[in-house]
């Protein structure tokens, strides 16, 4: 029997999630990478994402960060959801900026996890910092439970 790596398990779990992830797809997000405890997602600020100040509405930035968080915390191949989250907006994102959210596990203990997400613009400026708390609520997304 062939042993499956943690990266392969994370990618399979992400593929299972992405198939039905209508929210991320509708916003034009791209899943750039996923590995055990981490993910990277991108989104370009579109005209319908700009608020009355001419900058990206913070809710879209939060959604991008929350989505990267979701893929990172589900990378163990266990159904995991947010228990809470907060975001600090550090600089505005503008129309046509490509935003990249990089999520990484800070702590994973049993069912509870803590993940940090940095959202940067395409020039490398940090737009926001997000911290999410996760809780595992179910079994495997695909196949058997991963050993993570």
Rosetta silent file (secondary structure, phi, psi, omega in degrees, C-alpha in Angstrom):
SEQUENCE: XXXXXXXXXXXXXXXXXXXXXXXXXXXXXXXXXXXXXXXXXXXXXXXXXXXXXXXXXXXXXXXXXXXXXXXXXXXXXXXXXXXXXXXXXXXXXXXXXXXXXXXXXXXXXXXXXXXXXXXXXXXXXXXXXXXXXXXXXXXXXXXXXXXX
SCORE:     score description
SCORE:     0.000 S_00000001
   1 L     0.000  136.077 -179.007    0.000    0.000    0.000 S_00000001
   2 L   -84.241  131.526  177.346    1.304    3.460   -0.928 S_00000001
   3 L   -82.247  137.741 -178.775    1.593    6.012    1.873 S_00000001
   4 L   -98.690  133.031 -179.333    0.053    9.400    1.113 S_00000001
   5 L   -74.712  160.343  177.402    1.945   12.534    2.155 S_00000001
   6 H   -60.578  -35.461  178.196    0.400   15.276    4.289 S_00000001
   7 H   -64.899  -43.196  178.927    0.683   17.617    1.282 S_00000001
   8 H   -63.993  -39.549  177.420   -1.271   15.208   -0.917 S_00000001
   9 H   -64.272  -45.167  179.760   -3.959   14.867    1.762 S_00000001
  10 H   -60.614  -42.031 -179.966   -4.180   18.664    2.130 S_00000001
  11 H   -67.483  -38.686  178.057   -4.528   19.083   -1.631 S_00000001
  12 H   -66.187  -40.999  178.091   -7.233   16.413   -1.860 S_00000001
  13 H   -63.874  -42.590  178.961   -9.187   18.048    0.993 S_00000001
  14 H   -63.636  -41.360  178.829   -8.851   21.449   -0.702 S_00000001
  15 H   -62.611  -39.297  178.292  -10.053   20.044   -4.021 S_00000001
  16 H   -64.801  -40.666  177.802  -13.112   18.560   -2.294 S_00000001
  17 H   -67.782  -46.008 -174.313  -13.907   21.922   -0.693 S_00000001
  18 H   -60.287  -35.681 -179.061  -13.252   23.955   -3.858 S_00000001
  19 H   -51.322  -37.976 -176.409  -15.727   21.889   -5.910 S_00000001
  20 L  -111.801   10.924 -176.035  -18.647   23.349   -3.940 S_00000001
  21 L   -85.000   77.386 -177.060  -17.128   26.679   -2.819 S_00000001
  22 H   -65.578  -33.925 -178.087  -19.524   28.972   -4.651 S_00000001
  23 H   -63.359  -52.930 -179.358  -18.583   32.038   -2.570 S_00000001
  24 H   -62.908  -42.117 -179.751  -14.876   31.989   -3.438 S_00000001
  25 H   -63.990  -42.168 -178.908  -15.566   31.136   -7.054 S_00000001
  26 H   -64.622  -29.946  179.861  -18.139   33.934   -7.419 S_00000001
  27 L   -88.287    2.432  178.142  -15.641   36.478   -6.086 S_00000001
  28 L    74.811   21.533  178.805  -12.986   35.326   -8.541 S_00000001
  29 L   -71.303  153.439  175.081  -10.673   33.958   -5.861 S_00000001
  30 E  -123.328  133.976  172.446   -7.879   31.576   -6.781 S_00000001
  31 E   -88.478  106.900 -174.925   -6.500   28.873   -4.513 S_00000001
  32 E   -82.122  -39.738 -179.796   -2.772   29.238   -5.199 S_00000001
  33 E  -160.698  156.212  174.374   -1.413   26.633   -2.804 S_00000001
  34 E  -149.806  141.384  175.553   -2.299   24.453    0.142 S_00000001
  35 E  -147.991  176.532 -179.812   -0.216   22.314    2.463 S_00000001
  36 L   -59.736  113.638  176.895   -0.657   20.931    5.948 S_00000001
  37 L    82.807    7.856 -179.230   -1.575   23.958    8.099 S_00000001
  38 E  -150.661  158.072  172.905   -1.228   26.568    5.375 S_00000001
  39 E  -158.226  163.520  177.278   -2.801   27.986    2.246 S_00000001
  40 E  -139.092  127.807 -179.863   -2.450   30.885   -0.144 S_00000001
  41 E  -130.354  153.616  179.441   -5.337   32.522   -1.997 S_00000001
  42 E  -130.534  154.312  176.803   -5.587   35.501   -4.351 S_00000001
  43 E  -154.265  137.512  175.754   -8.337   37.883   -5.414 S_00000001
  44 E   -98.242  132.770 -179.485   -8.325   40.942   -7.671 S_00000001
  45 L   -69.114  117.322 -178.900  -10.331   43.949   -6.457 S_00000001
  46 L   -97.773  167.084 -178.663  -13.193   44.413   -8.951 S_00000001
  47 H   -56.969  -37.550 -178.289  -15.387   47.482   -9.511 S_00000001
  48 H   -80.190    6.420  176.912  -18.263   46.005   -7.481 S_00000001
  49 H  -105.478   -2.558 -175.841  -15.916   45.547   -4.472 S_00000001
  50 E   -92.310  135.241 -178.533  -15.075   49.262   -4.103 S_00000001
  51 L   -90.775 -171.324 -177.785  -16.883   51.304   -1.450 S_00000001
  52 L   -66.556  -11.730  176.738  -17.904   54.981   -1.328 S_00000001
  53 L   -95.092    0.726  179.825  -14.328   55.990   -0.486 S_00000001
  54 L    79.205   17.106  178.391  -13.009   54.439   -3.696 S_00000001
  55 L  -124.517  165.388 -179.185  -11.195   51.623   -1.882 S_00000001
  56 E   -62.210  130.138  176.511  -11.897   47.935   -1.450 S_00000001
  57 L   -60.420  134.148 -177.958  -14.670   47.312    1.064 S_00000001
  58 H   -58.446  -27.858  179.242  -13.190   45.675    4.166 S_00000001
  59 H   -63.003  -32.807  177.834  -15.738   42.872    4.011 S_00000001
  60 H   -72.729  -37.760  176.628  -14.141   41.574    0.821 S_00000001
  61 H   -64.747  -43.123  176.668  -10.678   41.663    2.373 S_00000001
  62 H   -59.555  -43.601 -177.976  -12.075   39.802    5.398 S_00000001
  63 H   -63.052  -40.712  176.713  -13.698   37.241    3.085 S_00000001
  64 H   -62.279  -47.731 -179.940  -10.408   36.594    1.285 S_00000001
  65 H   -63.282  -42.914  179.667   -8.552   36.162    4.595 S_00000001
  66 H   -63.299  -36.157  179.485  -11.325   33.989    6.031 S_00000001
  67 H   -69.438  -43.495  175.894  -11.252   31.795    2.937 S_00000001
  68 H   -60.978  -41.715  175.459   -7.479   31.265    3.133 S_00000001
  69 H   -57.073  -45.375 -178.386   -7.987   30.448    6.826 S_00000001
  70 H   -60.673  -45.044 -179.291  -10.674   27.892    5.908 S_00000001
  71 H   -68.637  -35.503  177.950   -8.445   26.046    3.460 S_00000001
  72 H   -67.040  -44.938 -175.663   -5.522   26.043    5.913 S_00000001
  73 H   -78.372  -16.251  173.796   -7.534   24.692    8.851 S_00000001
  74 L   -92.083    0.166 -177.598   -9.246   22.043    6.712 S_00000001
  75 L   -67.791  -12.292  175.773   -5.885   20.856    5.353 S_00000001
  76 L   -81.362   -1.094 -179.185   -5.827   18.127    8.033 S_00000001
  77 L    67.964   34.789  173.355   -8.730   16.536    6.128 S_00000001
  78 L  -128.251  134.480 -178.626  -11.152   17.050    9.000 S_00000001
  79 L   -60.826  115.565 -173.805  -14.277   19.191    8.645 S_00000001
  80 E  -133.904  138.421 -179.020  -13.305   22.399   10.451 S_00000001
  81 E  -128.212  169.623  178.349  -15.115   25.743   10.745 S_00000001
  82 E   -76.463  136.828  172.037  -14.435   29.158   12.238 S_00000001
  83 E  -101.245  -19.292  178.755  -15.192   29.661   15.921 S_00000001
  84 E   175.898  161.921  179.465  -14.226   33.325   15.727 S_00000001
  85 E  -162.210  156.278  173.851  -12.016   35.777   13.884 S_00000001
  86 E  -142.678  156.619 -179.926  -10.718   39.332   13.931 S_00000001
  87 E  -138.909  144.580  171.809   -9.001   41.520   11.389 S_00000001
  88 E  -116.876  121.850  177.834   -6.855   44.639   11.508 S_00000001
  89 E   -88.506  123.176 -173.282   -6.904   46.778    8.360 S_00000001
  90 L  -104.673  -30.451  176.804   -3.480   48.360    7.886 S_00000001
  91 L  -158.170  154.924 -177.726   -3.734   50.110    4.512 S_00000001
  92 L   -73.965  151.380  169.635   -6.375   50.400    1.798 S_00000001
  93 L  -104.760  143.752 -174.996   -6.585   48.151   -1.231 S_00000001
  94 L  -111.964  166.317  176.948   -7.513   49.835   -4.492 S_00000001
  95 L   -51.512  132.031  178.690   -9.416   48.903   -7.616 S_00000001
  96 L    77.281   -1.992  173.571   -7.516   46.272   -9.662 S_00000001
  97 L   -63.847  137.788  172.069   -5.098   45.439   -6.816 S_00000001
  98 E   -94.318  118.152 -179.201   -4.340   41.726   -6.685 S_00000001
  99 E   -99.908  138.727  178.235   -4.542   40.680   -3.042 S_00000001
 100 E  -124.561  124.690  179.551   -2.789   37.581   -1.747 S_00000001
 101 E  -107.517  121.838  178.762   -3.764   35.999    1.574 S_00000001
 102 E  -111.376  115.605 -178.629   -1.243   33.658    3.198 S_00000001
 103 E  -105.242  139.236  178.442   -2.639   31.569    6.073 S_00000001
 104 E  -141.960  141.555  177.002   -0.495   29.610    8.531 S_00000001
 105 E   -68.620  135.864  172.717   -1.277   27.546   11.597 S_00000001
 106 E   -99.876  -41.924  179.387   -0.098   29.079   14.877 S_00000001
 107 E  -154.633  133.637  173.072   -1.440   26.294   17.100 S_00000001
 108 E  -130.876  112.647 -179.305   -3.468   23.163   16.471 S_00000001
 109 E  -129.795  104.333 -178.816   -4.483   21.232   19.563 S_00000001
 110 L    63.203 -121.541 -177.810   -7.109   18.547   19.195 S_00000001
 111 L   -86.383  -17.591 -174.392  -10.275   20.196   17.921 S_00000001
 112 E  -104.287  138.447  178.818   -9.229   23.845   18.458 S_00000001
 113 E  -138.131  160.464  175.303   -6.816   25.807   16.282 S_00000001
 114 E  -129.614  130.282 -176.998   -5.410   29.296   15.845 S_00000001
 115 E  -132.531  139.849  175.083   -4.375   30.572   12.411 S_00000001
 116 E  -108.857  143.215  179.343   -2.831   33.841   11.237 S_00000001
 117 E  -131.205  128.564  172.281   -3.405   35.306    7.785 S_00000001
 118 E  -104.246  130.563  176.076   -1.448   38.126    6.147 S_00000001
 119 E  -111.231  118.244 -178.946   -3.166   39.893    3.249 S_00000001
 120 E  -117.935  153.450  173.196   -0.748   41.728    0.954 S_00000001
 121 L   -86.974  176.735 -175.095   -1.270   43.690   -2.247 S_00000001
 122 L   -69.541  -10.052  175.130    0.610   42.900   -5.435 S_00000001
 123 L   -92.458   -0.624  179.247    3.326   45.410   -4.504 S_00000001
 124 L    89.243    7.516  177.511    4.056   43.479   -1.295 S_00000001
 125 L   -81.922  135.857  178.331    2.389   45.979    1.059 S_00000001
 126 E   -76.931  120.859 -179.051    0.514   44.446    3.968 S_00000001
 127 E   -90.840  -39.981 -176.586   -3.156   45.396    3.687 S_00000001
 128 E  -156.482  157.573  172.437   -4.528   43.444    6.665 S_00000001
 129 E  -124.896  132.969 -174.827   -3.735   40.919    9.407 S_00000001
 130 E  -126.687  140.366  171.601   -6.351   38.351   10.364 S_00000001
 131 E  -126.974  126.412 -179.738   -6.452   35.839   13.219 S_00000001
 132 E  -119.492  143.028  174.411   -8.941   33.000   13.119 S_00000001
 133 E  -108.471  129.691 -176.572   -9.946   30.439   15.708 S_00000001
 134 E  -113.956  158.543  172.771  -11.099   27.109   14.344 S_00000001
 135 E  -138.765  131.537  177.894  -13.030   24.154   15.702 S_00000001
 136 E   -82.621  127.510 -173.999  -13.126   20.700   14.149 S_00000001
 137 L  -120.224   -3.926 -176.733  -16.725   19.522   13.903 S_00000001
 138 L  -157.002 -175.272 -178.125  -16.591   16.415   11.740 S_00000001
 139 L   -84.459 -158.127 -174.356  -14.688   13.611   10.138 S_00000001
 140 L   -63.098  145.693  171.447  -12.713   13.417    6.922 S_00000001
 141 L   -77.152  -39.888  178.286  -13.489   15.505    3.849 S_00000001
 142 L  -140.115  146.344  174.694  -12.027   12.763    1.638 S_00000001
 143 L    54.483 -143.963 -179.707  -10.856    9.197    2.259 S_00000001
 144 L   -94.021  161.701 -179.500   -9.582    8.298    5.678 S_00000001
 145 L   -56.903  133.682  177.890   -8.532   10.653    8.490 S_00000001
 146 L   -75.849  152.290  179.622   -5.097   12.230    7.976 S_00000001
 147 L   -90.524   58.666 -177.513   -2.362   11.690   10.587 S_00000001
 148 L  -116.408    0.000    0.000   -1.816   15.377   11.316 S_00000001
